[in-house]
Amino acid sequence: MKRKFAVIFIILVSIAGLAAFGRRENPGMQTIQVSGRVRMVGSSPMTSLVLSGEDREWHIDENDKEKLMPYQQQIITVRGKEYYRDLTFANGRSAGRWYYLTDISIIQTASEN
């Protein structure tokens, strides 16, 4: 029984390590002000709240989701800190870059336009 538990534990730790290997985070954050439409993307249970601008899409950090949730399908202007993650496929090829916003403050909403 103990051996079975140890094997399962080692497998789970290995899988968690492999998943993290596939992406690199940008250590530096810059404060930006952007406008865009707040949208929910993905399928349950893996949904993500995003702000879709003209040339880029920012995923909203988990800590700020509740703040922007009431503005879904509205165009808003926010100020926040931007960071990104470079994603890679298992074979090492680039899978693109995802941009994120955190520490968000709402500057203007659609009702204020």
N, C-alpha and C positions, 0 to 999 in steps of 0.2 A: 504494500500500500504506500509506504513512504517513497519507494523507488518510483512508482507510478506518478506520485505527486511531484517529485523532483524532475522527472522527464517533462511533464506538462509545464512546469514552471520555466524550465530552460527553453522550451519551444516558444512560450509566450514572450519571454524577454527577448529572444532572437527576432521574432516577428516585429515587435515594437521598434527594435533597433533598425531593422531593414526599412520600415516605413519612413523613419526620420532621415535615412540616408538619401532618399529621393528628392529632397528639397533643401535649398539654402536660404537663410534669411538675411536680409539686408540689416546690418547692425545700426546704421545711421538713419534717423528720422528727420524729415523736414516738415515744417508747418506750411500748409497750403490752404487756399480758399477755392472751393469748386462748387459748381451748380450742376444739378442733374435730377433725374427721376429716380425715386426710391422704389425698388422692385424686390420681390421675393423670387429667387431662382432655385432650380433643383427639384428633387422629388423627396417626399417624406421617406425616411427620417433625416435625410441629408440636405436640408434646405439652407440657403444662405441669403442674407439681406444684402443688396448691392445698391450703390448709387451709380447710375448710368449717365455719364457725361457725353459730350460730343465725340471725343476721341479715346476715351478710356472708361473702364468700369472698375470701381473700387468696392471691394468686399468690406462690409462693416464689421469691426471687431466685436467679439461677443459682449464686451462690457458696455457697448453703446447701442446694441440692438433695441433695447426697450425705449430708448430716447427717440429713435427714428421710426419705430413700428407704426405709430399713428399717421405717418405721412406717406404710407404706401400709395403708389401711383400718382403722387404729387411731385412737382418740380420744386426743389428747395436749394438754398445756398448754405453751405456749411464751412466751417474752419476746423481743421484737424491735423493730426500728424500722420504723414504718409510713410508707409514702409512696404516692402515687397518681398515675395518669395519666388525664387527660381525653382521651377519644377523640372524633374528629369525622369525619363523613362528608365526601365530596368536595364536597358542596354547602354545607358549613359548619354543618350541623345537628349537634347533640350526639349522639354514639353511646354515651354512658354513661361511667362511670368505673371503672377497674380499680384495685384496691388491691393493694399488694405488701408483703411482709415481708422484711427483710434483717437481718443481724447477729443471727441467731436463737440462743437458748440454750434447751434443753429443760428445763422445770421438772418435768413429771410425765408419765408414759406410762400406757397402759391397764393394764399389768401391775402398776403401783404403786398403782392405785385400790383 
